Amino acid sequence: MQERRALLILHGKQALNEEVRAAVRAQRERGWELAVRLTWEPGDAQRLVAEALQAGYPTLIAGGGDGTLRDVAEAMAQAQTDASLALLPLGTANDFAMAAGVPVAPRQALALLETPARAIDLGEVDGQLFLNMATGGFGSTVTASTPEDLKRVLGGAAYLLTGLSRFADVRSAFGRFSGPDFAWEGEFLALGIGNGRQAGGGHVLCPQARVDDGLLDVCIVPAAQDVVGTLSTLFSGGLKGVEGVSVSARLPWLQIEAPEGLDLNLDGEPRTGHSMRFRARPGVLRVHLPGDSPLVSRRALVQDGQEP
């Protein structure tokens, strides 16, 4: 029988969120022993994960934006724990949670504690883990340069507004990409390496991604003479827009060489490098996801006894 005991690691900015408080009370009324700890500064999420595992909590909950979810997921995977993770998405974009079908309403999100946890993959670049996606080029610039005030007012639409305002500043980057039976090099405008499907407030870069297939989905948008047209097509949404302007692959690992350097964004965490090796880390974390999550493969659904 599932032990109904969990610890919520909550981003400090959400401490007075009444919806979260009500959701925690409701979960306690359902018989859950639910403790709450707040993050305040960098490193807190990792420390709180270690303390929770030391205390024997069988389930942890990450409450915050994509960065908080990544921090908790990485710390748990590095600890090689059997404890499971539930997601309480409270950020502006909530890209991983949205793609996975995790509700953004706190009560509904915490209700997923009642669903069985399933093993999922994480992505890794040179030892650093990520839950959702690594983005480079124009997409990472938009994510990094969108003001916090604008995100609070407009939500995910803030990324699109920032992107539109920065079209004139778009610069391509050069990279050499190689993996099993895959090679491409040239100037590119945007890059996505996904365990999840979307980034930057809902822009779908890896529409076929699954979190349990042992692969990373790669999306490279080559530089084009019509920069505005290319990026407009990319950000128009859906499978057709991405496939029309990108080079794609699904790989267990990917090597990137960028002689002039490449700026990346890993679930909100900036990273810069000239030579980077990505790989999928299969099944390293147990996560409570909806039974019909789009990020779960049909094979896994059949094994769970559900309709594919």
C-alpha positions in Angstrom: 0.0 0.0 0.0 1.3 3.5 -0.9 2.6 5.4 2.1 0.7 8.7 2.2 3.6 10.8 3.4 5.2 13.6 1.3 7.3 16.7 1.5 6.6 19.7 -0.6 9.7 21.8 -1.7 8.1 25.1 -2.5 9.7 28.1 -4.2 9.8 30.9 -1.6 7.9 33.3 -3.8 4.9 31.0 -3.5 4.8 31.0 0.4 1.6 33.2 0.5 -0.1 31.6 -2.5 -3.6 30.9 -1.1 -4.4 28.3 -3.8 -1.3 26.3 -2.8 -2.3 26.6 0.9 -5.8 25.4 0.2 -4.5 22.5 -1.9 -2.1 21.4 0.9 -5.0 21.5 3.4 -7.2 19.5 1.0 -4.5 16.9 0.6 -4.1 16.6 4.3 -7.8 16.1 4.7 -7.5 13.2 2.3 -5.2 11.5 4.8 -1.8 12.7 3.6 0.9 13.7 6.0 2.2 16.6 4.0 5.1 18.8 5.2 6.2 22.0 3.5 9.7 23.5 3.1 10.6 26.8 1.3 13.5 27.7 -0.9 15.2 31.1 -0.4 18.5 31.1 -2.3 20.4 28.9 -4.8 21.2 25.5 -3.5 18.2 25.3 -1.2 16.3 22.8 -3.4 19.3 20.4 -3.4 19.7 20.7 0.3 16.1 20.1 1.0 16.0 17.1 -1.2 18.9 15.6 0.7 17.2 16.3 4.0 13.9 14.8 2.8 15.5 11.6 1.6 17.5 11.3 4.8 14.3 11.7 6.8 12.8 8.8 4.7 10.1 10.7 2.8 8.8 8.3 0.1 7.5 11.1 -2.1 8.7 14.6 -2.8 6.8 17.4 -4.5 8.4 20.2 -6.5 6.4 23.4 -6.3 7.5 26.3 -8.6 8.5 27.0 -12.1 10.5 24.9 -14.6 13.8 25.8 -12.8 12.6 24.6 -9.4 11.2 21.4 -11.0 14.6 20.8 -12.7 16.6 21.4 -9.5 14.5 18.9 -7.5 14.5 16.3 -10.3 18.2 16.6 -10.7 19.0 16.3 -7.0 16.7 13.2 -6.7 18.2 11.5 -9.8 21.8 12.1 -8.5 20.8 10.6 -5.2 19.7 7.5 -7.1 16.6 7.3 -4.8 13.5 5.1 -5.1 11.5 8.0 -3.8 8.9 9.4 -6.3 8.4 13.0 -7.4 5.1 14.9 -7.9 5.0 18.2 -9.8 3.2 21.3 -8.6 3.7 23.8 -11.6 3.6 27.4 -10.4 5.8 29.2 -12.9 5.0 31.5 -15.9 5.6 28.9 -18.7 5.3 25.5 -16.9 6.5 24.0 -20.2 7.2 20.5 -19.0 4.0 20.2 -16.9 1.9 21.5 -19.7 3.3 19.1 -22.2 3.0 16.2 -19.7 -0.7 17.0 -19.0 -0.1 17.9 -15.3 -2.8 20.4 -14.2 -1.7 23.9 -13.3 -4.5 24.2 -10.7 -2.8 23.2 -7.4 -5.6 21.0 -6.1 -5.7 18.9 -9.3 -1.9 18.8 -9.5 -1.6 17.4 -5.9 -4.3 14.9 -6.7 -1.8 13.1 -8.9 -0.2 11.9 -5.7 -2.8 9.2 -5.9 -1.6 7.9 -9.3 1.2 5.3 -9.6 4.6 6.8 -10.2 6.4 5.8 -13.4 10.1 5.8 -14.3 11.1 8.6 -16.7 14.2 9.7 -18.5 16.2 12.9 -17.9 18.5 14.7 -20.2 22.2 15.3 -19.4 24.8 17.6 -20.7 28.3 17.1 -19.3 27.0 15.9 -16.0 24.3 18.5 -15.6 20.7 17.0 -15.7 17.6 18.6 -17.0 14.0 17.6 -16.9 12.5 19.4 -19.9 14.7 20.9 -22.6 17.9 22.6 -23.6 17.4 25.5 -26.0 20.0 27.5 -27.9 20.0 30.4 -30.3 17.0 32.7 -30.6 14.8 30.7 -28.2 17.2 30.8 -25.3 17.8 34.5 -25.9 14.1 35.2 -25.6 13.8 33.1 -22.4 16.7 34.8 -20.8 15.7 38.4 -21.8 12.0 38.3 -20.9 11.5 40.7 -17.9 10.1 39.2 -14.7 7.5 42.0 -14.5 6.3 41.2 -18.0 6.0 37.5 -17.2 3.9 38.3 -14.1 1.5 40.4 -16.1 1.2 38.5 -19.3 2.2 34.9 -18.3 3.4 32.8 -21.2 2.4 35.4 -23.7 5.3 37.5 -22.4 7.8 35.2 -24.2 6.0 35.7 -27.5 6.0 39.5 -27.1 9.7 39.6 -26.2 10.4 37.3 -29.2 8.5 39.6 -31.6 10.3 42.7 -30.3 13.7 41.0 -30.8 13.3 39.8 -34.4 15.6 42.6 -35.6 18.4 41.4 -33.2 18.4 37.8 -34.3 21.9 36.4 -35.0 22.7 32.9 -36.2 25.2 30.6 -34.5 27.5 28.0 -36.0 27.6 24.4 -34.8 28.6 20.9 -35.7 26.2 18.2 -34.5 26.9 14.5 -34.5 25.3 11.4 -33.1 24.5 7.8 -34.0 23.8 7.9 -37.8 23.4 11.6 -37.6 25.6 14.6 -38.7 24.8 18.2 -39.5 26.8 21.4 -39.4 26.1 25.0 -40.3 24.5 28.2 -39.2 21.3 27.9 -37.2 18.8 30.2 -35.6 17.3 28.0 -32.9 18.1 24.7 -31.2 16.0 22.4 -29.0 17.2 19.2 -27.3 14.2 17.8 -25.6 13.2 15.3 -23.1 9.9 17.2 -23.1 8.3 18.9 -26.1 8.1 22.7 -25.6 10.0 25.6 -24.2 9.9 29.4 -24.0 6.2 29.6 -22.9 4.7 27.0 -25.1 6.8 26.9 -28.3 6.7 23.2 -29.4 10.2 22.3 -30.7 10.2 18.5 -30.2 6.6 17.4 -30.9 7.4 13.7 -30.9 9.3 13.6 -27.6 8.6 10.9 -25.0 10.0 10.8 -21.5 10.4 7.0 -21.4 12.0 6.1 -24.7 15.7 6.5 -23.7 16.1 9.1 -26.5 16.5 12.9 -26.8 14.7 14.7 -29.5 16.8 17.2 -31.5 15.4 20.2 -33.4 17.8 22.4 -35.4 16.4 25.4 -37.2 19.0 26.3 -40.0 19.7 29.9 -40.7 17.6 31.2 -43.7 17.6 34.4 -45.7 14.0 35.2 -44.5 14.7 35.1 -40.7 11.4 36.6 -39.7 9.4 34.2 -41.9 11.4 31.2 -40.6 10.9 32.1 -37.0 7.2 33.0 -37.5 6.6 29.6 -39.0 8.5 27.9 -36.2 6.5 29.8 -33.5 3.1 29.4 -35.3 2.7 26.2 -33.3 2.0 22.6 -34.0 3.8 19.8 -35.8 3.6 21.4 -39.3 5.3 24.6 -38.3 8.3 22.8 -36.7 8.8 20.2 -39.4 8.6 22.8 -42.1 11.7 24.7 -41.0 13.9 22.3 -39.0 16.3 19.4 -39.1 15.2 16.8 -36.5 16.5 13.5 -35.0 15.9 11.2 -32.1 19.2 10.1 -30.5 20.6 8.5 -27.3 23.4 11.0 -27.4 24.5 14.1 -29.3 27.8 15.9 -29.5 27.9 19.6 -30.3 31.0 21.6 -31.3 30.6 25.4 -31.4 34.0 27.0 -32.2 32.6 30.5 -31.3 30.7 29.3 -28.3 27.1 28.5 -27.7 24.7 29.9 -25.1 22.1 27.4 -23.9 19.2 27.5 -21.5 18.5 24.3 -19.5 15.1 24.6 -17.9 15.9 28.2 -17.0 19.5 27.5 -16.1 22.0 29.3 -18.4 25.0 27.4 -19.7 27.8 28.3 -22.2 30.3 26.1 -23.9 32.3 25.3 -27.1 32.1 21.5 -26.8 29.1 19.8 -25.2 27.9 16.2 -25.1 24.2 15.4 -24.4 22.8 12.1 -23.6 19.6 10.6 -22.4 19.5 9.1 -18.9 16.8 6.4 -19.1 14.5 5.7 -16.3 16.4 7.5 -13.6 13.5 9.2 -11.8 10.0 8.0 -10.7 7.3 10.7 -11.4 3.6 10.9 -10.8 2.1 11.8 -14.2 -1.5 11.5 -15.5 -2.3 8.1 -16.8 -3.0 9.5 -20.3 0.1 11.8 -20.3 1.1 12.7 -23.9 4.8 12.3 -22.9 4.3 8.6 -22.0 4.8 6.1 -24.8 2.0 3.8 -25.9 4.1 0.8 -24.9 4.1 2.0 -21.2 0.3 2.6 -21.3 -0.3 -0.9 -22.5 2.0 -2.3 -19.8 0.0 -0.4 -17.2 -3.2 -2.0 -18.5 -4.6 1.2 -20.0 -5.9 1.8 -23.5 -3.1 3.1 -25.7 
